[in-house]
Amino acid sequence: MAASFSFDIVSDFDRQELVNALDQATREIQSRYDLKDTKTTVELGADTITINTDSDFTLDAINSLIQTKAIKRNLSLKIFEYGKPEASGGNRVRQIVTLKKGISQELAKKITKMIRDDFNKVQSSIQGDAVRVTAKSKDDLQAVIQRLKQEDYPVALQFTNYR
């Protein structure tokens, strides 16, 4: 049996879960006493979230509310990259939150080097914004996954296409 097994390391998030989390946060903003009259808007773009509110205090409250809703929907907080709050017209504050997706080339090189150094029976290759890991033993692949889960990377890692 010369079969080899593989899986992909990716950094992605479920967009529908993010939409649901933002909808829940928006409903709570409209019903909460301290946020009701702030005329806050939370808009989801292609790869950004734009928050427009009346003060830095309410901006912090809305950010923590969005984070809470995201955690409840099994979204990693590592997908959010918060921009600097900026003044908007009429004494309002706007913040752009960039959504991180994909593994950068530097991080992919770091992951493949770690796999090469620690696991000599496992091969890894960079394929776009993902890393493919192959081995002849499923146990070796499981060991690689466990090792990657122990590390703290700046992006959320998922393991897909396990065959």
C-alpha positions as CSV (number, residue, x, y, z in Angstrom):
1,M,0.0,0.0,0.0
2,A,1.7,3.1,-1.3
3,A,-1.1,5.5,-0.5
4,S,-0.3,8.8,1.0
5,F,-2.5,11.0,3.2
6,S,-2.8,14.8,3.2
7,F,-4.5,17.8,4.6
8,D,-4.4,21.6,4.0
9,I,-3.6,24.3,6.5
10,V,-5.7,27.4,5.8
11,S,-6.8,30.5,7.5
12,D,-10.4,31.3,6.8
13,F,-13.7,32.0,8.5
14,D,-17.4,31.3,7.8
15,R,-18.8,34.5,6.4
16,Q,-22.4,33.6,7.1
17,E,-21.5,33.1,10.8
18,L,-19.9,36.6,10.7
19,V,-23.1,38.0,9.1
20,N,-25.2,36.4,11.8
21,A,-22.9,37.7,14.6
22,L,-23.1,41.2,13.2
23,D,-26.9,41.0,12.9
24,Q,-27.2,39.9,16.5
25,A,-24.9,42.7,17.6
26,T,-26.9,45.3,15.7
27,R,-30.1,44.1,17.2
28,E,-28.6,44.3,20.7
29,I,-27.2,47.8,20.0
30,Q,-30.8,49.0,19.0
31,S,-32.3,47.5,22.2
32,R,-29.6,48.3,24.8
33,Y,-30.3,51.3,26.9
34,D,-26.8,52.7,26.8
35,L,-26.4,52.3,23.1
36,K,-30.0,52.9,21.8
37,D,-29.7,56.6,21.1
38,T,-26.2,56.6,19.6
39,K,-27.3,56.2,16.0
40,T,-24.6,53.5,15.6
41,T,-24.1,51.7,12.3
42,V,-22.2,48.5,11.7
43,E,-21.6,47.8,8.0
44,L,-20.1,44.7,6.6
45,G,-18.1,45.2,3.4
46,A,-16.2,42.7,1.2
47,D,-13.3,42.4,3.6
48,T,-14.0,45.1,6.2
49,I,-16.4,46.1,8.9
50,T,-17.1,49.8,9.3
51,I,-18.3,51.0,12.7
52,N,-19.7,54.5,13.0
53,T,-20.8,55.8,16.4
54,D,-20.9,58.9,18.6
55,S,-17.9,58.4,21.0
56,D,-14.9,56.3,21.9
57,F,-16.7,54.9,24.9
58,T,-19.5,53.5,22.8
59,L,-17.0,52.3,20.2
60,D,-15.3,50.2,22.9
61,A,-18.6,48.8,24.0
62,I,-19.6,47.9,20.4
63,N,-16.2,46.3,19.8
64,S,-16.6,44.1,22.9
65,L,-20.2,43.3,21.9
66,I,-19.1,42.2,18.4
67,Q,-16.3,40.1,19.9
68,T,-18.7,38.4,22.2
69,K,-21.1,37.6,19.4
70,A,-18.3,36.3,17.2
71,I,-17.0,34.0,20.0
72,K,-20.5,32.5,20.5
73,R,-20.6,31.7,16.8
74,N,-17.2,29.9,16.9
75,L,-15.3,32.7,15.1
76,S,-11.7,33.3,16.1
77,L,-10.9,36.9,17.3
78,K,-7.7,36.7,15.2
79,I,-9.8,37.4,12.1
80,F,-10.3,41.0,13.3
81,E,-7.6,43.6,12.7
82,Y,-8.7,46.9,14.3
83,G,-7.8,50.1,12.6
84,K,-7.2,53.4,14.4
85,P,-10.5,55.2,15.4
86,E,-10.8,58.4,13.4
87,A,-13.0,61.4,13.7
88,S,-16.0,61.5,11.4
89,G,-18.3,64.4,10.7
90,G,-20.5,65.8,13.5
91,N,-18.5,64.7,16.5
92,R,-18.7,61.0,15.5
93,V,-16.1,58.3,15.5
94,R,-15.5,55.8,12.8
95,Q,-13.3,52.6,12.9
96,I,-12.5,50.2,10.1
97,V,-12.0,46.6,11.1
98,T,-10.1,44.6,8.5
99,L,-11.0,40.9,8.2
100,K,-7.9,38.7,7.9
101,K,-8.1,35.7,5.6
102,G,-5.4,33.5,4.2
103,I,-1.8,32.6,5.3
104,S,0.9,35.1,4.3
105,Q,4.0,33.8,2.5
106,E,6.3,34.5,5.5
107,L,4.0,32.5,7.9
108,A,3.7,29.7,5.3
109,K,7.5,29.5,5.1
110,K,7.7,29.5,8.9
111,I,5.1,26.6,9.2
112,T,6.8,24.5,6.5
113,K,10.2,25.0,8.1
114,M,8.9,23.9,11.4
115,I,7.3,20.8,9.9
116,R,10.5,20.0,8.0
117,D,12.6,20.4,11.1
118,D,10.4,18.4,13.5
119,F,8.9,15.7,11.3
120,N,11.2,14.0,8.9
121,K,8.6,11.6,7.4
122,V,6.2,14.5,6.5
123,Q,6.3,16.7,3.4
124,S,4.8,20.2,3.2
125,S,4.4,22.6,0.3
126,I,3.0,26.1,0.0
127,Q,0.0,26.4,-2.4
128,G,-1.1,30.0,-2.7
129,D,-2.4,31.1,0.7
130,A,-2.6,27.5,2.1
131,V,0.0,24.8,3.1
132,R,-0.5,21.2,2.0
133,V,0.9,18.6,4.3
134,T,1.4,14.9,3.1
135,A,2.7,11.8,4.7
136,K,2.3,8.0,4.4
137,S,1.0,7.7,7.9
138,K,-2.2,9.3,9.3
139,D,-0.5,9.2,12.8
140,D,2.2,11.6,11.5
141,L,-0.4,14.0,10.2
142,Q,-2.2,13.9,13.5
143,A,1.1,14.7,15.2
144,V,1.7,17.7,12.9
145,I,-1.9,19.0,13.7
146,Q,-1.3,18.7,17.4
147,R,2.0,20.5,17.1
148,L,0.5,23.3,15.1
149,K,-2.3,23.7,17.7
150,Q,0.3,24.2,20.4
151,E,1.8,27.2,18.6
152,D,0.3,30.7,18.8
153,Y,0.1,32.1,15.3
154,P,-1.2,35.6,14.4
155,V,-3.9,34.1,12.2
156,A,-6.6,31.5,13.0
157,L,-5.6,28.1,11.5
158,Q,-8.0,25.5,10.2
159,F,-7.2,22.0,8.9
160,T,-9.2,21.0,5.8
161,N,-9.3,18.3,3.1
162,Y,-8.0,15.6,5.5
163,R,-7.7,12.5,3.3
